[in-house]
Amino acid sequence: MMVEFAKLKRTKIVWLCLLMCAGNVLFSNMNLFAGDPIADFQADPHTQWASHLVGLGMALAFLTPLLLALVASRIVDAEHASGGWRLNAIAGTRPGRCFPGSSPWPA
């Protein structure tokens, strides 16, 4: 598992994940930055909570797949740059066995 983290050291994947998570939090709380949120919550709390939950659902629906795609592209780019796919093919490892071999969970 440490070898996998060593391959990803120069991809700045941690900063990418932190940036996308911060964007997710800001996008889900966009209703709190408009107008006077305290007075709005006191006037009609049910509508304000509903709009906050809708914003959270939209943020998760829009930004989580983007985060997943960016992380997956960084991982695949590291594998292609290091020739890991070719090395596993030459060694006779089947494609279905590559991931469980580097996973911390048993296959």
C-alpha positions as a Python dict, from the first residue, in 0.01 Angstrom:
ca = {
    (1, 'M'): (0, 0, 0),
    (2, 'M'): (288, 237, 71),
    (3, 'V'): (412, 188, -285),
    (4, 'E'): (79, 316, -415),
    (5, 'F'): (104, 628, -197),
    (6, 'A'): (464, 682, -308),
    (7, 'K'): (353, 680, -673),
    (8, 'L'): (94, 948, -598),
    (9, 'K'): (326, 1175, -399),
    (10, 'R'): (397, 1416, -686),
    (11, 'T'): (42, 1431, -824),
    (12, 'K'): (-76, 1676, -555),
    (13, 'I'): (-387, 1462, -513),
    (14, 'V'): (-431, 1566, -148),
    (15, 'W'): (-453, 1933, -242),
    (16, 'L'): (-693, 1849, -523),
    (17, 'C'): (-919, 1658, -283),
    (18, 'L'): (-907, 1937, -24),
    (19, 'L'): (-989, 2198, -286),
    (20, 'M'): (-1280, 1997, -421),
    (21, 'C'): (-1412, 1932, -69),
    (22, 'A'): (-1393, 2304, 9),
    (23, 'G'): (-1582, 2374, -314),
    (24, 'N'): (-1838, 2114, -213),
    (25, 'V'): (-1891, 2282, 125),
    (26, 'L'): (-1915, 2629, -30),
    (27, 'F'): (-2156, 2513, -300),
    (28, 'S'): (-2379, 2335, -50),
    (29, 'N'): (-2390, 2643, 176),
    (30, 'M'): (-2459, 2895, -99),
    (31, 'N'): (-2796, 2986, 56),
    (32, 'L'): (-2626, 3099, 376),
    (33, 'F'): (-2434, 3375, 196),
    (34, 'A'): (-2738, 3543, 39),
    (35, 'G'): (-2933, 3806, 231),
    (36, 'D'): (-2977, 3781, 607),
    (37, 'P'): (-2968, 3410, 691),
    (38, 'I'): (-3041, 3450, 1064),
    (39, 'A'): (-3359, 3647, 1006),
    (40, 'D'): (-3464, 3409, 729),
    (41, 'F'): (-3415, 3106, 955),
    (42, 'Q'): (-3614, 3271, 1232),
    (43, 'A'): (-3898, 3371, 998),
    (44, 'D'): (-3944, 3036, 821),
    (45, 'P'): (-3712, 2761, 944),
    (46, 'H'): (-3875, 2479, 746),
    (47, 'T'): (-3822, 2645, 409),
    (48, 'Q'): (-3467, 2746, 497),
    (49, 'W'): (-3373, 2394, 606),
    (50, 'A'): (-3534, 2254, 292),
    (51, 'S'): (-3336, 2491, 69),
    (52, 'H'): (-3017, 2410, 261),
    (53, 'L'): (-3072, 2036, 213),
    (54, 'V'): (-3148, 2086, -158),
    (55, 'G'): (-2821, 2278, -191),
    (56, 'L'): (-2637, 1994, -18),
    (57, 'G'): (-2796, 1739, -250),
    (58, 'M'): (-2706, 1945, -558),
    (59, 'A'): (-2347, 1989, -440),
    (60, 'L'): (-2306, 1618, -381),
    (61, 'A'): (-2470, 1531, -713),
    (62, 'F'): (-2258, 1774, -917),
    (63, 'L'): (-1917, 1783, -751),
    (64, 'T'): (-1867, 1431, -615),
    (65, 'P'): (-1853, 1265, -961),
    (66, 'L'): (-1611, 1538, -1071),
    (67, 'L'): (-1390, 1469, -769),
    (68, 'L'): (-1399, 1096, -839),
    (69, 'A'): (-1308, 1148, -1205),
    (70, 'L'): (-1017, 1378, -1118),
    (71, 'V'): (-874, 1140, -860),
    (72, 'A'): (-913, 841, -1094),
    (73, 'S'): (-740, 1029, -1376),
    (74, 'R'): (-445, 1115, -1149),
    (75, 'I'): (-411, 751, -1041),
    (76, 'V'): (-427, 620, -1398),
    (77, 'D'): (-180, 886, -1512),
    (78, 'A'): (67, 771, -1246),
    (79, 'E'): (24, 409, -1357),
    (80, 'H'): (80, 498, -1723),
    (81, 'A'): (385, 712, -1646),
    (82, 'S'): (550, 440, -1440),
    (83, 'G'): (464, 160, -1681),
    (84, 'G'): (278, -36, -1414),
    (85, 'W'): (19, -175, -1657),
    (86, 'R'): (284, -310, -1892),
    (87, 'L'): (489, -455, -1608),
    (88, 'N'): (188, -642, -1472),
    (89, 'A'): (100, -772, -1821),
    (90, 'I'): (456, -899, -1875),
    (91, 'A'): (458, -1063, -1531),
    (92, 'G'): (143, -1255, -1623),
    (93, 'T'): (-90, -1085, -1378),
    (94, 'R'): (-450, -1087, -1494),
    (95, 'P'): (-620, -744, -1507),
    (96, 'G'): (-868, -841, -1235),
    (97, 'R'): (-589, -919, -991),
    (98, 'C'): (-405, -585, -1016),
    (99, 'F'): (-628, -386, -781),
    (100, 'P'): (-680, -648, -507),
    (101, 'G'): (-303, -688, -488),
    (102, 'S'): (-256, -323, -394),
    (103, 'S'): (-567, -298, -179),
    (104, 'P'): (-545, -315, 200),
    (105, 'W'): (-861, -532, 208),
    (106, 'P'): (-842, -904, 137),
    (107, 'A'): (-962, -1021, -202),
}
